[in-house]
Amino acid sequence: MRYAEVMAAFSLIILLVVFAIIVATYVLTAVGIYGMAKKKDIENAWLAWIPIANYYILGKVIGPAKIDKIEINNTEVVLPLAQLAVFGISVMPVIKIIATPLNIIFSACVVYTLYKMYHEEVSIPMIIIWTLFTPIFLFTLRDKEAIRAANEDVSSNSQQYNSQDPMNM
């Protein structure tokens, strides 16, 4: 085989692996959001399979949210609009430099809110890990029952949460 043929075959293998990872993360995310929506009897849960619309369903799962002192009442509208805004901004290279970290912070807040809804303990290392592995996180939550609402103040439940909840300092 020639060098060019070996490189083409290697590139094709890498492309197929990347494609498989993209498909796997898409399916895990969709199944996770769909499962949580079905568990909460949300209409049109099938929208979890459509990009951007899945953020609408995720917003319905979260419901009204409270992040520190900021209250978001229409989470199902805010999440897809934020993603559309980031997508629109991403075509402008200079602004993309600012938008990318903001999107990461926004995504971490969404994951934090979900994590707070479904788990007793909340810690910064877990939020960082779950932000990196969001599709797996959403997939694991599909059959769980939420233990509190997204806008419920965790600090009123137990003193234990205050020391682990970075948003309620």
Backbone torsions as a table, in degrees:
resi	resn	phi	psi	omega
1	MET	NA	146.6	176.2
2	ARG	-81.4	161.8	178.6
3	TYR	-58.8	-43.5	-178.8
4	ALA	-62.5	-39.2	-180.0
5	GLU	-68.2	-38.9	178.4
6	VAL	-65.5	-44.1	179.7
7	MET	-65.8	-37.4	178.1
8	ALA	-65.7	-42.9	179.1
9	ALA	-65.2	-42.4	178.4
10	PHE	-63.0	-43.3	178.3
11	SER	-62.9	-39.8	178.5
12	LEU	-64.3	-40.6	177.9
13	ILE	-63.5	-45.7	178.3
14	ILE	-61.6	-43.6	178.5
15	LEU	-60.5	-42.8	179.0
16	LEU	-65.9	-38.9	178.3
17	VAL	-65.8	-45.0	178.5
18	VAL	-62.2	-42.6	178.2
19	PHE	-61.8	-42.5	178.9
20	ALA	-63.3	-39.0	178.0
21	ILE	-65.9	-42.6	179.1
22	ILE	-62.3	-46.0	179.2
23	VAL	-63.7	-42.8	-179.7
24	ALA	-62.5	-44.1	-180.0
25	THR	-67.8	-35.7	177.4
26	TYR	-64.0	-46.0	-179.2
27	VAL	-65.8	-45.0	178.6
28	LEU	-60.1	-42.4	178.9
29	THR	-64.0	-48.0	-178.5
30	ALA	-63.4	-44.6	179.2
31	VAL	-63.3	-40.6	179.7
32	GLY	-64.0	-50.0	-179.4
33	ILE	-65.8	-41.8	178.9
34	TYR	-60.7	-44.4	179.8
35	GLY	-63.2	-42.9	178.3
36	MET	-65.3	-38.8	179.6
37	ALA	-66.6	-41.6	178.3
38	LYS	-64.6	-39.6	179.9
39	LYS	-62.6	-33.1	-180.0
40	LYS	-95.3	8.7	179.9
41	ASP	54.7	44.8	178.7
42	ILE	-85.3	131.4	177.9
43	GLU	-63.4	150.2	176.3
44	ASN	57.0	41.0	179.4
45	ALA	-60.1	-22.9	179.2
46	TRP	-61.2	-18.7	177.2
47	LEU	-62.6	-13.5	177.0
48	ALA	-61.4	-18.5	-179.0
49	TRP	-89.7	-5.2	-177.6
50	ILE	-107.8	124.6	178.7
51	PRO	-55.1	145.7	-175.3
52	ILE	71.4	-46.2	176.7
53	ALA	-64.7	-28.3	178.0
54	ASN	-64.3	-26.9	175.6
55	TYR	-71.6	-30.0	174.7
56	TYR	-63.5	-47.2	179.9
57	ILE	-65.6	-40.9	177.5
58	LEU	-60.8	-40.3	176.2
59	GLY	-63.4	-36.9	176.7
60	LYS	-66.3	-38.2	178.2
61	VAL	-63.9	-45.5	-178.3
62	ILE	-69.1	-43.0	-176.9
63	GLY	73.0	-163.7	177.8
64	PRO	-58.9	132.0	-176.3
65	ALA	-121.6	152.3	175.5
66	LYS	-128.1	116.3	177.6
67	ILE	-116.5	108.6	-172.8
68	ASP	58.6	-113.8	-179.8
69	LYS	-104.8	2.0	-179.1
70	ILE	-91.4	124.2	177.3
71	GLU	-106.4	130.6	178.5
72	ILE	-116.1	110.9	-177.4
73	ASN	-86.9	-32.9	-178.5
74	ASN	-109.1	60.8	-177.1
75	THR	-58.2	-35.5	-179.1
76	GLU	-66.7	-17.7	176.1
77	VAL	-96.3	-41.0	-176.4
78	VAL	-64.6	-44.8	-176.9
79	LEU	-61.1	-51.9	179.2
80	PRO	-66.4	-35.8	178.4
81	LEU	-64.5	-39.0	177.7
82	ALA	-63.4	-41.5	178.9
83	GLN	-67.2	-39.7	176.1
84	LEU	-63.6	-39.7	178.6
85	ALA	-63.3	-44.7	178.9
86	VAL	-63.1	-41.2	178.2
87	PHE	-62.3	-44.0	178.9
88	GLY	-65.3	-39.4	-179.4
89	ILE	-71.4	-27.0	-174.1
90	SER	-64.6	-14.6	177.7
91	VAL	-81.3	-10.5	178.6
92	MET	-103.4	104.8	-171.4
93	PRO	-54.2	-42.6	-177.0
94	VAL	-68.3	-44.0	-179.3
95	ILE	-71.3	-28.6	178.9
96	LYS	-60.6	-32.5	178.7
97	ILE	-61.7	-34.8	178.4
98	ILE	-83.2	-40.4	-174.0
99	ALA	-68.9	-34.2	-176.9
100	THR	-62.7	-50.7	176.8
101	PRO	-63.2	-35.2	177.6
102	LEU	-64.9	-38.5	177.1
103	ASN	-66.1	-37.8	177.6
104	ILE	-64.6	-42.9	178.2
105	ILE	-65.3	-43.2	178.2
106	PHE	-60.8	-45.4	178.7
107	SER	-62.5	-40.2	178.1
108	ALA	-63.1	-37.6	177.6
109	CYS	-65.3	-39.5	177.9
110	VAL	-64.9	-46.5	179.1
111	VAL	-63.4	-40.6	177.1
112	TYR	-58.5	-46.2	-179.2
113	THR	-61.8	-45.3	177.7
114	LEU	-63.9	-44.1	-179.4
115	TYR	-60.2	-41.4	179.3
116	LYS	-64.8	-33.4	-179.5
117	MET	-70.6	-33.3	-169.9
118	TYR	-109.8	-10.2	-177.4
119	HIS	-128.5	149.5	-180.0
120	GLU	-69.1	-45.9	-174.6
121	GLU	-103.9	142.3	177.9
122	VAL	-127.4	125.9	178.2
123	SER	-138.3	152.9	-177.5
124	ILE	-61.9	-44.2	178.1
125	PRO	-58.6	-38.3	178.9
126	MET	-66.6	-37.9	179.1
127	ILE	-64.9	-41.8	178.3
128	ILE	-62.5	-46.6	179.2
129	ILE	-62.1	-47.9	-177.4
130	TRP	-67.6	-30.5	177.0
131	THR	-65.2	-38.1	178.4
132	LEU	-70.8	-29.7	-176.4
133	PHE	-119.4	42.1	-176.3
134	THR	-53.4	-43.5	180.0
135	PRO	-58.8	-40.7	179.1
136	ILE	-67.7	-41.7	178.3
137	PHE	-59.0	-49.4	-180.0
138	LEU	-62.6	-38.7	178.7
139	PHE	-62.5	-39.9	-178.7
140	THR	-71.2	-22.4	-178.6
141	LEU	-86.6	-9.0	-170.3
142	ARG	-58.2	-29.2	-178.0
143	ASP	-107.0	-0.4	-177.9
144	LYS	-84.1	155.8	172.5
145	GLU	-95.4	138.3	175.9
146	ALA	-68.0	139.6	179.8
147	ILE	-96.1	-9.6	176.5
148	ARG	-161.4	164.6	177.1
149	ALA	-81.5	158.5	-178.7
150	ALA	-65.5	-25.9	-178.8
151	ASN	-99.7	8.2	178.8
152	GLU	-79.0	137.2	179.9
153	ASP	-78.8	112.0	-177.3
154	VAL	-66.1	-32.8	-175.1
155	SER	-63.6	-22.7	179.6
156	SER	-77.2	-16.6	-177.9
157	ASN	-80.8	-38.1	-174.9
158	SER	-164.2	145.8	176.3
159	GLN	-65.5	-26.7	-179.0
160	GLN	-58.4	-37.7	-175.8
161	TYR	-69.4	-33.0	-177.5
162	ASN	-57.9	-38.4	-177.4
163	SER	-75.4	-18.4	-176.8
164	GLN	-110.4	-6.9	-175.4
165	ASP	-99.4	103.7	-175.7
166	PRO	-68.0	-17.6	-177.6
167	MET	-88.8	-13.0	-178.8
168	ASN	-114.3	49.6	-179.7
169	MET	-81.8	NA	NA
